[in-house]
């Protein structure tokens, strides 16, 4: 009778060791997955204060000495302009900051939204000065998690589209409910202003200008990841997990194509044909979703967000012509 008992003891011991090994393996896999999720969050969605909010740290490389010099001059000129710092609060309680440049008490207000980890002076060194030169009041937003605004999570438009509506409300409250408003954005900011229009905008928002917009957060993350040689099919579940926790948002919570299908105001899209960061095909997909209200122009040879630098005369003509047609002449 003792031999079977001994046999059962051996089997129990083996089973216990197997369970322990399996538990350790599962724990290791979970720990690895958790580390991967946190790593992706910090790399993709986290925005620390420092170099990434520095005007001299380009998100898009400018590839010729002439363009570098022109860009540096525009940034320096923008930084020399006096502005009034303004603040408001987001739907989730974050302090949001902006820079307001005043031209005239009766002029339209252009609300400008920078790109991913962008700064006002760098991302709008050309566009803001174009507007100011033509008599517009300009409010350049410092996106959540960037510059002086609070937070550390960039959600690629999911939360920022709500911030855009908050800034529209700010302008209506401080400048009058009938003050004409133009929404402008570049790169991620371009997608933000389009996404914000999915729900009806106030009647004094007369037009949207989007320079180099992407279609969805998922689409741009997948594209950039593939361009860096990352196997995105395997990585995307971790990206979604990083967005949800610790990011606290749903990666599928914003879609520029879906938004413009219900848009009620005119839209101008501008895109560089040599853009490798946001493929021009994305903005064309957006245009096709509502061709009656969206006009689109491309700039040969221009990289991401660089159309103004490549052909400022044509850019200004298209930009100001659109504003005049929709009743937004400064």
C-alpha positions in Angstrom: 0.0 0.0 0.0 2.9 2.3 0.6 4.3 2.1 -2.9 1.2 3.7 -4.6 1.3 6.4 -1.9 4.9 7.0 -2.8 4.0 7.1 -6.5 1.3 9.6 -5.8 3.8 11.7 -3.8 6.2 11.8 -6.8 3.4 12.8 -9.2 2.2 15.5 -6.8 5.7 16.8 -6.5 6.1 16.9 -10.3 2.8 18.6 -10.7 3.7 21.2 -8.1 6.9 21.9 -9.8 5.1 22.2 -13.2 2.5 24.6 -11.7 5.3 26.6 -10.2 7.2 26.7 -13.5 4.0 27.6 -15.4 3.2 30.3 -12.8 6.7 31.8 -13.1 6.5 31.7 -16.9 3.0 33.4 -16.9 4.3 35.9 -14.4 7.3 36.6 -16.6 5.1 37.0 -19.7 2.8 39.4 -17.9 5.7 41.4 -16.5 7.2 41.5 -20.0 3.9 42.7 -21.5 3.5 45.3 -18.8 7.0 46.6 -19.4 6.2 46.7 -23.2 3.0 48.6 -22.6 4.8 51.2 -20.3 7.6 51.5 -22.8 5.2 52.2 -25.7 3.3 54.7 -23.6 6.5 56.6 -22.8 7.7 56.5 -26.4 4.4 57.3 -28.2 2.0 59.1 -25.8 4.1 60.6 -23.1 5.3 64.2 -23.4 8.0 65.3 -20.9 8.8 68.9 -20.4 12.2 69.7 -22.0 13.8 69.1 -25.3 10.6 68.0 -27.0 9.0 71.4 -26.3 12.1 73.3 -27.5 11.6 75.6 -30.5 15.0 74.5 -31.8 14.2 70.8 -31.8 12.6 70.1 -35.2 10.0 67.3 -35.4 10.4 67.4 -39.2 14.0 67.8 -40.4 14.6 70.7 -42.8 17.0 69.3 -45.3 18.8 72.3 -46.9 20.9 75.1 -45.3 18.7 77.7 -46.9 15.5 76.3 -45.4 17.1 75.9 -42.1 18.2 79.5 -42.1 14.7 80.7 -43.2 13.0 78.6 -40.6 15.3 79.8 -37.8 14.7 83.4 -38.8 10.9 82.9 -38.8 11.1 81.3 -35.4 13.2 84.0 -33.9 10.9 86.7 -35.3 7.9 84.9 -33.9 9.5 84.7 -30.5 10.2 88.4 -30.5 6.5 89.3 -30.9 4.7 90.3 -27.8 1.8 88.2 -26.7 -0.7 87.8 -23.8 -0.7 84.5 -22.1 -4.2 83.1 -21.7 -5.5 80.1 -19.8 -8.6 77.9 -19.6 -9.4 74.4 -18.2 -10.0 71.2 -20.1 -13.0 68.9 -19.7 -10.9 66.7 -17.5 -9.5 69.5 -15.3 -6.2 70.3 -16.9 -4.9 73.8 -17.1 -4.5 74.7 -20.8 -2.4 77.7 -21.9 -2.3 79.7 -25.1 -0.6 82.7 -26.6 -2.8 85.5 -27.8 -1.5 88.1 -30.4 -3.8 91.1 -30.9 -4.2 93.0 -34.1 -7.6 94.7 -34.0 -10.7 94.8 -31.8 -13.0 93.8 -34.6 -10.8 91.4 -36.5 -11.5 87.7 -36.8 -9.7 85.4 -34.3 -7.7 82.5 -35.8 -7.2 79.7 -33.3 -4.1 77.7 -34.2 -3.3 74.1 -33.1 0.3 72.8 -33.3 1.4 69.3 -34.2 2.6 66.4 -32.2 4.8 67.6 -29.3 4.8 71.0 -31.0 5.5 74.5 -30.0 3.7 77.7 -31.1 6.7 79.5 -32.5 8.2 76.5 -34.3 5.0 75.0 -35.8 3.4 78.4 -36.8 6.6 80.4 -37.5 5.2 81.1 -40.9 1.4 80.7 -40.7 0.9 82.9 -37.6 3.0 85.7 -39.1 1.0 85.4 -42.3 -2.2 85.9 -40.4 -0.9 88.7 -38.3 0.5 90.5 -41.3 -3.0 90.4 -42.8 -4.8 91.8 -39.7 -6.0 88.7 -37.9 -6.0 88.2 -34.1 -4.2 85.0 -33.4 -4.5 82.6 -30.5 -1.9 79.8 -30.6 -2.8 76.9 -28.4 -0.2 75.1 -26.3 -1.6 71.6 -26.6 -2.2 69.5 -23.4 1.1 67.9 -22.3 3.1 70.5 -24.2 4.9 73.8 -23.3 3.0 75.4 -20.4 -0.2 73.3 -20.5 -0.7 70.6 -17.9 -0.7 66.9 -18.4 1.7 64.3 -19.8 -0.4 62.3 -22.3 -0.8 63.1 -26.0 -3.9 61.3 -27.3 -3.5 62.1 -31.1 -6.8 64.1 -31.2 -9.0 61.9 -28.9 -8.9 64.4 -26.0 -7.5 67.3 -28.0 -10.6 67.6 -30.1 -12.5 68.4 -26.9 -9.8 70.9 -26.0 -10.4 72.6 -29.4 -14.1 73.1 -28.5 -13.0 74.5 -25.1 -10.9 77.1 -26.8 -13.7 78.0 -29.2 -15.9 78.6 -26.1 -13.1 80.7 -24.6 -13.0 83.0 -27.6 -16.8 83.4 -27.6 -16.8 84.2 -23.9 -13.9 86.7 -24.0 -14.3 88.2 -27.5 -18.0 88.0 -28.1 -20.4 85.3 -29.3 -20.5 86.8 -32.8 -16.7 87.1 -33.2 -15.7 85.4 -36.4 -13.4 82.4 -35.8 -11.0 80.5 -38.1 -9.7 77.1 -37.0 -6.2 76.2 -38.2 -4.0 73.3 -37.5 -0.8 71.6 -38.7 0.0 67.9 -38.6 -1.7 66.5 -35.5 -3.3 70.0 -35.0 -4.8 69.7 -38.5 -6.5 66.5 -37.5 -7.6 67.9 -34.2 -9.5 70.8 -35.9 -11.2 68.4 -38.3 -12.1 66.0 -35.5 -13.5 68.8 -33.5 -16.0 69.5 -36.2 -17.7 66.1 -35.9 -20.2 67.8 -33.6 -21.9 71.0 -34.8 -19.7 74.1 -34.2 -21.0 77.5 -33.2 -22.2 79.6 -36.2 -19.4 82.1 -35.8 -16.8 79.4 -36.7 -16.7 80.1 -40.4 -13.9 77.9 -41.8 -11.1 75.3 -41.1 -7.6 75.2 -42.6 -5.8 71.9 -42.1 -2.1 71.5 -43.1 -1.0 67.9 -43.4 -3.8 66.1 -41.5 -3.9 62.3 -40.8 -7.0 60.2 -40.8 -7.0 58.4 -37.4 -4.6 58.0 -34.5 -4.3 54.3 -35.3 -3.5 54.9 -39.0 -0.7 57.4 -38.2 0.8 55.3 -35.5 0.8 52.3 -37.7 2.4 54.2 -40.6 5.2 55.8 -38.5 5.9 52.5 -36.8 6.2 50.6 -40.1 8.5 53.3 -41.4 10.8 52.6 -38.5 10.8 48.8 -39.2 8.5 47.9 -36.2 6.2 44.9 -36.8 3.0 46.8 -36.2 0.6 43.9 -36.5 2.2 42.4 -33.3 2.7 45.8 -31.7 -0.8 47.3 -32.1 -2.4 45.3 -29.2 0.3 46.8 -26.9 -0.3 50.3 -28.4 -4.0 50.0 -27.6 -3.2 48.9 -24.1 -0.8 51.8 -23.6 -3.4 54.2 -24.8 -6.0 52.8 -22.4 -3.6 52.4 -19.5 -1.8 54.4 -18.4 -3.0 56.8 -21.2 -6.6 56.7 -20.1 -8.2 57.0 -23.6 -9.6 54.9 -26.4 -7.3 55.0 -29.5 -10.4 54.7 -31.7 -12.0 57.7 -30.1 -11.3 60.1 -33.0 -11.5 59.9 -36.8 -11.0 62.8 -39.1 -12.7 61.0 -42.1 -15.8 60.2 -40.0 -15.8 63.8 -38.6 -15.8 65.6 -42.0 -18.7 63.6 -43.3 -21.0 65.6 -41.1 -19.1 68.9 -41.3 -21.2 72.0 -42.2 -18.5 74.6 -42.9 -15.8 75.0 -45.7 -12.5 73.3 -45.2 -9.1 73.9 -46.9 -6.5 71.1 -46.8 -2.9 71.7 -47.7 -0.3 68.9 -48.0 3.3 68.6 -49.1 3.7 65.9 -51.9 7.0 64.8 -50.4 5.5 64.2 -46.9 6.8 60.9 -45.6 5.5 61.4 -42.1 1.8 61.8 -42.9 1.2 60.4 -46.4 -0.6 62.8 -48.7 -3.0 59.9 -49.4 -4.5 60.4 -45.9 -5.6 64.0 -46.6 -7.0 62.9 -50.0 -9.1 60.3 -48.1 -10.4 63.1 -45.9 -11.2 65.3 -48.9 -13.1 62.5 -50.6 -15.3 62.1 -47.5 -16.9 65.5 -48.2 -15.7 66.9 -51.6 -18.4 69.5 -51.7 -17.1 71.4 -48.7 -13.4 70.4 -48.8 -10.8 71.8 -51.2 -7.3 70.5 -51.2 -4.0 71.7 -52.6 -0.6 69.9 -52.7 2.9 71.4 -52.9 5.5 69.5 -55.0 8.7 68.7 -53.2 7.5 69.9 -49.8 8.0 67.6 -46.8 5.8 67.3 -43.7 4.4 70.7 -42.7 6.8 72.5 -45.0 4.6 73.7 -47.8 4.8 77.4 -46.7 8.6 77.3 -46.7 8.7 75.7 -50.1 6.4 78.1 -51.9 5.3 81.0 -49.5 3.7 83.1 -52.3 1.4 80.3 -53.5 0.6 79.2 -50.0 -0.4 82.8 -49.0 -2.6 83.1 -52.1 -4.4 79.9 -51.4 -4.7 80.6 -47.7 -6.0 84.1 -47.9 -8.2 83.4 -50.9 -10.0 80.7 -48.9 -10.4 83.1 -45.9 -11.9 85.8 -48.1 -14.3 83.4 -49.8 -15.7 82.1 -46.5 -16.1 85.6 -44.9 -13.0 85.5 -42.8 -10.9 88.3 -44.3 -9.0 89.8 -41.3 
